[in-house]
Amino acid sequence: MRSSHVAVVAFTASLLISSCVMVGDTPVTGRMLAISRAELHSVVAAYRAVPDRAQTKIYRIEVVSRDEVHLLWTDFGSYDTMIRVHGKWRLGEGAIVLD
């Protein structure tokens, strides 16, 4: 019985911790432990350095892996992919979701 209470408390705590990870005013989801907060700031900075993405609003950051991050630029799921290539973040493919 005690172990089930510990599991419930641990699960609830992990939800609370994971639900409040932010980069600036943008929420972060996915495999957040795969990448540091400083690295997430590097991802956003590299994205902003792309000329036609400099002013794009980012609705959510989704960590896919330590070398891939999706930046959602619509509230219904369209995103750009940032990938790490030889230690540098580069704009990769994306997906456009039509409502």
Secondary structure by P-SEA (a helix, b strand, c coil): caaaaaaaaaaaaaaaaaacccccccccccccccccaaaaaaaaaaaaaccccccccccbbbbccccbbbbbccccbbbbbbbbcccbbbbcbbbbbcc
